[in-house]
Amino acid sequence: MKFFKVLKSCLVLSLCIGLLLPLALVPAAASSKTYRIVNPYESVDWDSWGHYKANLHTHSTVSDGNDDFVDVIEEYYARDYDILAMTDHGVVNRGWNVTPSPLPILGFHMIFRRPVPLTQERYEEITTGADRGGRGMTDVPLGIELNAGVLKKNHINGFFVDYGHGDWGKENDFEGPIAAVDKLGGLTHINHPGDWLGSAKDIEIARDPKNVKFFADIIKKYPSCLGIEIINSHDSPTRHDRVLWDGLLESVIPTGRNVWGFANSDSHKMTEIDTGFEIFMMPENTVENVRTAMENGTFFAHGRIARPELGDSFRGQGQYPVVNRISVDHENAIISLEALHYDSIEWVAKGEIIATGSTINLHDHEDQIGRYVRAQLKGPGGICFTQAFITDDGSPAPEEEVENPLVKMWEDLIFKLKSLRIYVIVELIVKEIKKKL
């Protein structure tokens, strides 16, 4: 009798195991994706490389800035910057110790004050850090803001090649200057795209697939166009440029490349310095390493002001969030950050916050992740954006929608019409009249 009771218990136990076993396998089946994470910071040696503060978009009285060329350089140096690109409109920076040649109209200040460069002695002191403990400030060669005379603000920064000096540019033409710099072997990034789009007034403009495609097509075509400014100065007309960035990442990454996010003060006066900046990760501060970091994306974009993320009234003060280490567990699809001076870390995918904390397990968010995840760190000193981590799950790139050739021809014609300077002038006049009515 006892034997039959034991046998019955064993049969019941076996039946239960048989019923529960498929349920036990469900979690494993749910984590069905295998991710190949592409980490833009893979090359960084976190134990020996340094953090270098940079601004790649700066103005002086050589174009439309308020302050003298040398005074701007001295101010950035005094504020502990390690890297600076002077990018006056239509004026190639041939060295802080070389007299700039401003455009006659944009450099109208020069009628009263001729531009004066740094003396050779002072140039060497600043670039070697002779009076700053040996921590020099790198002069990024041949910086310029292209399309100097346009009204629509389709501005592009060029670096490392002598192109565009004195060129006025064409309305709405991003591709022309980017193609020219690309051909010569230089680098570019697109400045304050929201200012051109007018997306500050409507976030849907930044999300519009046509606008995303417009910039994505250029970035796909020219590898030397590294990305866009996602933070610019006080973040007023550019408040939704992170939204555009997210759209570009989803669109461009399937073609095999990333889109870097830049942050710059675009300073025209001293009070705008330090509103936006990058932190470059490099083995040492040299021109060659600056270029490599720009190309590889081994830098972080920082903003003291980021209106949607931090609030319109927020102004970061003091220590800003700093990432000290990034670890990627490829086998388990986990990305981890170590950082200082932050209150929170948010992980963003497809333009939405999907997780918080210093670590994200991609398998926990498979239904929310598209082509990338990126982190944003918030603290009393402002916000820090990592570059995007590509999350390749093996899914094919979406097929490009075939445009109707007649529709495309018509749209191109309208675009060219709207790019005529007379059209742009009339458009601006009409806008001003509407404001006063």
C-alpha positions as CSV (number, residue, x, y, z in Angstrom):
1,M,0.0,0.0,0.0
2,K,2.8,2.3,0.9
3,F,4.5,1.4,-2.4
4,F,1.5,2.5,-4.4
5,K,1.3,5.8,-2.5
6,V,4.9,6.6,-3.3
7,L,4.4,5.6,-7.0
8,K,1.3,7.8,-7.1
9,S,3.3,10.8,-5.7
10,C,6.1,10.2,-8.2
11,L,3.5,10.2,-11.1
12,V,1.9,13.4,-9.8
13,L,5.4,15.0,-9.5
14,S,6.4,14.0,-13.0
15,L,3.1,15.3,-14.4
16,C,3.7,18.7,-12.7
17,I,7.2,18.9,-14.0
18,G,6.0,18.1,-17.5
19,L,3.4,20.9,-17.3
20,L,5.7,23.5,-15.7
21,L,8.8,22.8,-17.9
22,P,7.4,24.7,-21.0
23,L,6.6,27.7,-18.7
24,A,10.1,27.7,-17.3
25,L,11.5,28.0,-20.9
26,V,9.3,31.1,-21.7
27,P,11.8,33.7,-20.3
28,A,14.6,32.2,-22.4
29,A,12.4,32.3,-25.5
30,A,11.4,35.9,-24.7
31,S,15.1,37.0,-24.9
32,S,15.1,36.0,-28.5
33,K,17.4,38.6,-29.9
34,T,21.2,38.4,-30.1
35,Y,22.7,41.8,-30.1
36,R,26.0,42.9,-31.6
37,I,26.7,46.1,-29.6
38,V,29.0,48.6,-31.4
39,N,30.5,50.8,-28.7
40,P,31.9,54.1,-30.0
41,Y,34.2,54.3,-26.9
42,E,35.7,50.8,-27.5
43,S,39.1,52.3,-28.2
44,V,39.3,54.4,-25.0
45,D,41.8,53.4,-22.4
46,W,39.9,54.6,-19.3
47,D,42.9,54.1,-17.1
48,S,45.3,56.3,-18.9
49,W,43.4,58.6,-21.3
50,G,42.5,62.2,-20.3
51,H,39.3,64.3,-20.4
52,Y,39.7,67.4,-22.5
53,K,37.2,70.2,-22.7
54,A,36.5,71.6,-26.1
55,N,34.5,74.1,-28.0
56,L,34.3,73.8,-31.8
57,H,32.1,76.8,-32.7
58,T,33.2,80.3,-31.7
59,H,32.9,83.8,-33.0
60,S,34.7,87.2,-32.6
61,T,34.5,90.6,-34.1
62,V,36.2,89.1,-37.2
63,S,32.6,88.2,-38.2
64,D,29.5,88.9,-36.0
65,G,30.9,88.4,-32.5
66,N,31.0,91.1,-29.9
67,D,34.6,90.6,-28.7
68,D,38.1,90.9,-30.2
69,F,39.7,87.8,-31.7
70,V,42.5,87.6,-29.1
71,D,40.1,88.4,-26.2
72,V,37.9,85.4,-27.0
73,I,40.9,83.1,-27.2
74,E,42.2,84.4,-23.9
75,E,38.8,83.9,-22.2
76,Y,38.5,80.3,-23.2
77,Y,42.0,79.7,-22.0
78,A,41.2,81.4,-18.7
79,R,38.1,79.2,-18.3
80,D,40.3,76.0,-18.5
81,Y,39.4,74.9,-22.0
82,D,41.8,72.4,-23.7
83,I,40.6,72.7,-27.3
84,L,39.3,75.6,-29.2
85,A,38.2,76.1,-32.9
86,M,37.7,79.7,-34.0
87,T,35.0,79.5,-36.7
88,D,34.1,83.0,-37.7
89,H,31.6,83.3,-40.6
90,G,33.4,83.0,-43.9
91,V,36.9,83.4,-42.4
92,V,39.3,80.4,-42.3
93,N,41.3,80.4,-39.0
94,R,44.9,80.0,-40.2
95,G,46.2,80.2,-36.7
96,W,45.7,82.4,-33.6
97,N,49.0,84.0,-34.4
98,V,47.9,85.0,-37.9
99,T,45.9,88.1,-38.7
100,P,42.4,87.1,-39.8
101,S,40.9,88.5,-43.0
102,P,37.3,89.3,-42.4
103,L,34.5,89.6,-45.0
104,P,33.9,93.3,-45.7
105,I,30.2,93.3,-44.5
106,L,30.2,90.5,-41.9
107,G,33.4,91.9,-40.4
108,F,32.0,95.5,-40.1
109,H,33.5,95.8,-36.6
110,M,36.9,95.8,-38.3
111,I,36.2,99.3,-39.8
112,F,36.8,100.6,-36.3
113,R,39.1,97.9,-34.9
114,R,41.4,96.0,-37.1
115,P,41.9,92.3,-36.1
116,V,45.0,91.7,-34.2
117,P,46.4,88.1,-33.6
118,L,48.2,86.7,-30.7
119,T,51.9,87.4,-30.6
120,Q,54.1,84.4,-31.4
121,E,55.3,84.4,-27.8
122,R,51.7,84.4,-26.4
123,Y,50.6,81.8,-29.0
124,E,53.3,79.4,-27.8
125,E,52.5,80.1,-24.1
126,I,48.8,79.2,-24.7
127,T,49.4,76.2,-26.9
128,T,52.0,74.7,-24.6
129,G,50.3,75.8,-21.4
130,A,53.5,77.4,-20.2
131,D,51.6,79.5,-17.6
132,R,49.0,76.8,-16.9
133,G,51.1,73.9,-15.6
134,G,51.9,72.6,-19.0
135,R,48.2,72.1,-20.0
136,G,48.1,73.8,-23.4
137,M,45.0,74.7,-25.4
138,T,44.9,73.2,-28.9
139,D,44.3,75.5,-31.9
140,V,42.0,73.4,-34.2
141,P,43.3,74.2,-37.7
142,L,41.4,75.9,-40.4
143,G,38.0,76.2,-38.6
144,I,35.3,78.2,-40.4
145,E,31.5,78.5,-40.3
146,L,30.5,78.0,-44.0
147,N,27.6,79.7,-45.9
148,A,28.6,83.0,-44.3
149,G,26.1,85.3,-45.9
150,V,22.9,83.2,-45.9
151,L,19.7,84.4,-44.2
152,K,18.2,80.9,-43.6
153,K,21.1,79.8,-41.3
154,N,22.0,76.7,-43.2
155,H,25.4,76.8,-41.5
156,I,28.1,74.2,-41.4
157,N,31.4,74.1,-39.6
158,G,34.5,73.0,-41.6
159,F,37.8,71.9,-40.2
160,F,41.3,70.9,-41.3
161,V,41.2,72.1,-44.9
162,D,41.5,75.6,-46.3
163,Y,38.1,76.0,-47.9
164,G,35.3,78.6,-48.0
165,H,37.2,81.8,-47.1
166,G,35.2,84.7,-48.4
167,D,32.4,82.5,-49.8
168,W,28.9,83.9,-49.1
169,G,27.1,80.6,-49.7
170,K,23.7,79.7,-51.1
171,E,20.4,79.7,-49.2
172,N,19.4,76.2,-48.0
173,D,22.5,74.6,-49.5
174,F,24.1,72.2,-47.0
175,E,25.4,69.7,-49.5
176,G,27.6,72.0,-51.6
177,P,30.1,73.0,-48.9
178,I,30.0,69.6,-47.3
179,A,30.9,68.0,-50.6
180,A,33.7,70.5,-51.2
181,V,35.3,69.9,-47.8
182,D,34.9,66.1,-48.2
183,K,36.7,66.2,-51.5
184,L,39.7,68.1,-49.9
185,G,39.9,65.7,-47.0
186,G,38.5,67.8,-44.2
187,L,35.7,67.3,-41.7
188,T,32.3,69.0,-41.2
189,H,29.4,69.0,-38.8
190,I,26.0,70.6,-39.3
191,N,25.3,73.5,-37.0
192,H,22.0,74.2,-35.1
193,P,19.7,72.4,-37.6
194,G,16.7,73.4,-35.6
195,D,17.4,77.0,-36.3
196,W,17.1,76.3,-40.0
197,L,14.1,74.0,-39.6
198,G,12.2,76.3,-37.2
199,S,11.5,73.2,-35.1
200,A,11.6,75.1,-31.7
201,K,7.9,76.1,-32.2
202,D,6.8,72.5,-33.1
203,I,8.5,69.3,-32.1
204,E,6.8,67.5,-35.0
205,I,8.9,69.5,-37.4
206,A,12.0,67.7,-35.9
207,R,10.2,64.4,-36.2
208,D,9.0,64.9,-39.7
209,P,10.3,62.0,-41.9
210,K,11.0,64.4,-44.7
211,N,13.3,66.6,-42.6
212,V,15.0,63.5,-41.1
213,K,15.6,62.2,-44.6
214,F,16.9,65.5,-45.8
215,F,19.8,65.4,-43.4
216,A,20.2,61.6,-43.3
217,D,20.8,61.6,-47.1
218,I,23.6,64.1,-46.8
219,I,25.3,62.3,-43.8
220,K,25.0,58.9,-45.6
221,K,26.6,60.4,-48.7
222,Y,29.5,62.1,-47.1
223,P,31.4,60.2,-44.4
224,S,33.4,63.3,-43.5
225,C,30.1,65.0,-42.3
226,L,30.3,63.6,-38.8
227,G,27.0,64.6,-37.4
228,I,25.0,67.5,-36.0
229,E,25.0,70.0,-33.1
230,I,22.6,68.6,-30.6
231,I,23.3,71.4,-28.1
232,N,23.9,75.0,-29.2
233,S,24.3,78.0,-26.8
234,H,21.1,78.6,-24.8
235,D,19.2,75.9,-26.6
236,S,16.3,78.1,-27.7
237,P,15.9,77.5,-31.5
238,T,17.6,74.2,-31.1
239,R,15.6,72.7,-28.2
240,H,14.4,69.8,-30.3
241,D,17.6,69.0,-32.1
242,R,18.0,65.9,-29.9
243,V,14.7,64.7,-31.4
244,L,16.1,65.2,-34.9
245,W,19.3,63.3,-33.8
246,D,17.2,60.3,-32.6
247,G,15.5,60.2,-36.0
248,L,18.8,60.4,-37.8
249,L,20.3,57.6,-35.7
250,E,17.4,55.3,-36.6
251,S,17.7,56.2,-40.3
252,V,21.5,56.3,-40.8
253,I,22.7,53.4,-38.6
254,P,21.2,50.6,-40.8
255,T,23.5,51.9,-43.6
256,G,26.6,51.1,-41.5
257,R,27.6,54.3,-39.8
258,N,26.8,56.3,-36.7
259,V,25.9,60.0,-36.3
260,W,27.9,61.9,-33.7
261,G,26.2,64.5,-31.5
262,F,28.2,67.8,-30.9
263,A,27.6,70.5,-28.3
264,N,29.0,74.0,-28.7
265,S,28.5,77.4,-27.2
266,D,28.4,79.2,-30.6
267,S,29.6,82.1,-28.5
268,H,29.1,85.6,-29.9
269,K,29.7,87.2,-26.5
270,M,31.6,86.3,-23.4
271,T,28.4,85.4,-21.4
272,E,27.7,82.6,-23.9
273,I,31.0,80.8,-23.3
274,D,30.5,77.5,-21.5
275,T,26.8,77.0,-22.4
276,G,27.7,74.0,-24.5
277,F,30.9,72.0,-25.0
278,E,32.4,68.6,-25.7
279,I,34.6,66.4,-23.5
280,F,37.2,64.6,-25.7
281,M,38.7,61.3,-24.6
282,M,42.3,61.2,-25.9
283,P,45.7,59.8,-24.9
284,E,47.1,63.3,-25.1
285,N,46.0,66.7,-26.4
286,T,47.3,67.0,-29.9
287,V,45.8,68.2,-33.2
288,E,46.0,64.7,-34.6
289,N,44.2,63.2,-31.6
290,V,41.5,65.8,-31.8
291,R,40.8,64.9,-35.3
292,T,40.8,61.2,-34.5
293,A,38.4,61.7,-31.6
294,M,36.0,63.7,-33.8
295,E,36.0,61.0,-36.5
296,N,35.7,58.1,-34.0
297,G,33.1,59.8,-31.7
298,T,35.2,59.4,-28.6
299,F,33.7,62.4,-26.9
300,F,30.7,63.5,-24.9
301,A,28.3,66.4,-25.6
302,H,27.5,68.7,-22.7
303,G,25.0,71.4,-22.1
304,R,24.5,73.8,-19.2
305,I,21.1,74.4,-20.7
306,A,18.9,71.7,-22.2
307,R,15.3,73.0,-22.2
308,P,13.2,69.9,-22.8
309,E,15.4,67.7,-20.6
310,L,16.2,70.1,-17.7
311,G,13.5,72.8,-17.9
312,D,13.4,76.2,-19.4
313,S,14.6,78.0,-16.3
314,F,17.5,75.6,-15.5
315,R,21.1,76.9,-15.8
316,G,23.8,74.4,-14.8
317,Q,26.4,75.6,-12.4
318,G,29.7,74.0,-11.2
319,Q,30.8,70.5,-11.8
320,Y,29.1,68.9,-14.8
321,P,28.4,65.1,-15.2
322,V,31.5,63.2,-16.2
323,V,31.7,59.7,-17.5
324,N,34.8,57.9,-16.2
325,R,34.3,54.4,-17.7
326,I,32.0,52.5,-20.0
327,S,31.8,48.7,-19.9
328,V,30.0,46.5,-22.4
329,D,29.2,42.9,-21.6
330,H,28.7,41.7,-25.2
331,E,27.6,38.2,-24.2
332,N,24.8,39.3,-22.0
333,A,24.0,42.6,-23.9
334,I,24.7,44.9,-20.9
335,I,26.1,48.4,-21.0
336,S,27.3,50.0,-17.8
337,L,28.6,53.5,-17.0
338,E,30.7,54.8,-14.1
339,A,30.3,58.6,-13.7
340,L,30.6,61.6,-11.3
341,H,28.6,64.7,-10.6
342,Y,25.2,63.3,-11.7
343,D,21.8,62.8,-10.1
344,S,20.3,60.5,-12.7
345,I,21.1,58.5,-15.8
346,E,18.5,57.9,-18.5
347,W,18.7,55.5,-21.4
348,V,17.1,56.6,-24.7
349,A,16.0,54.5,-27.7
350,K,13.9,55.6,-30.6
351,G,13.6,59.0,-29.0
352,E,12.0,57.7,-25.7
353,I,13.5,57.1,-22.2
354,I,13.3,53.4,-21.8
355,A,15.4,52.8,-18.6
356,T,17.1,54.6,-15.8
357,G,20.3,53.8,-13.8
358,S,23.9,53.3,-14.5
359,T,23.3,49.9,-16.3
360,I,21.0,48.7,-19.0
361,N,20.3,45.2,-20.1
362,L,19.1,45.3,-23.7
363,H,17.1,42.0,-23.2
364,D,14.9,43.8,-20.7
365,H,13.8,46.3,-23.3
366,E,13.8,44.3,-26.6
367,D,10.4,45.7,-27.7
368,Q,11.5,49.3,-27.1
369,I,15.0,49.2,-28.8
370,G,15.5,50.0,-32.4
371,R,18.9,50.6,-33.9
372,Y,20.6,52.3,-30.9
373,V,20.6,53.3,-27.2
374,R,22.2,56.3,-25.8
375,A,22.6,57.7,-22.3
376,Q,22.0,61.1,-20.9
377,L,23.3,62.1,-17.4
378,K,21.7,64.9,-15.5
379,G,23.2,66.8,-12.6
380,P,23.4,70.3,-11.0
381,G,26.1,71.2,-13.6
382,G,23.9,70.4,-16.6
383,I,23.5,67.4,-18.9
384,C,26.0,65.0,-20.6
385,F,25.0,63.0,-23.7
386,T,26.9,59.9,-24.7
387,Q,27.2,59.0,-28.4
388,A,24.9,56.3,-29.5
389,F,25.6,52.6,-29.0
390,I,24.6,50.6,-32.1
391,T,22.3,47.7,-31.1
392,D,22.5,45.4,-34.1
393,D,20.1,42.5,-33.7
394,G,20.6,41.2,-37.2
395,S,17.4,42.6,-38.6
396,P,17.7,43.9,-42.1
397,A,17.7,47.5,-43.0
398,P,14.3,48.8,-44.1
399,E,13.8,49.2,-47.8
400,E,14.1,52.7,-49.1
401,E,10.8,54.1,-50.2
402,V,10.9,54.7,-54.0
403,E,10.0,58.2,-54.7
404,N,7.7,59.1,-57.6
405,P,10.1,60.8,-60.1
406,L,7.6,63.4,-61.1
407,V,6.8,64.2,-57.4
408,K,10.5,64.4,-56.7
409,M,11.1,66.7,-59.7
410,W,8.3,69.0,-58.5
411,E,9.6,69.1,-54.9
412,D,13.2,69.8,-56.1
413,L,11.8,72.7,-58.2
414,I,9.9,74.2,-55.3
415,F,13.0,73.8,-53.1
416,K,15.2,75.6,-55.6
417,L,12.5,78.4,-55.9
418,K,12.4,78.8,-52.1
419,S,16.3,78.9,-52.1
420,L,16.4,82.0,-54.3
421,R,17.7,84.9,-52.2
422,I,14.9,87.2,-53.4
423,Y,12.3,84.6,-52.3
424,V,14.0,84.3,-48.8
425,I,14.1,88.1,-48.4
426,V,10.4,88.5,-49.3
427,E,9.5,85.6,-46.9
428,L,11.3,87.2,-44.0
429,I,9.6,90.6,-44.7
430,V,6.2,88.9,-44.7
431,K,7.0,87.2,-41.4
432,E,8.0,90.5,-39.8
433,I,4.8,92.2,-41.1
434,K,2.7,89.3,-39.6
435,K,4.4,89.8,-36.3
436,K,3.3,93.4,-36.2
437,L,-0.3,92.9,-37.3
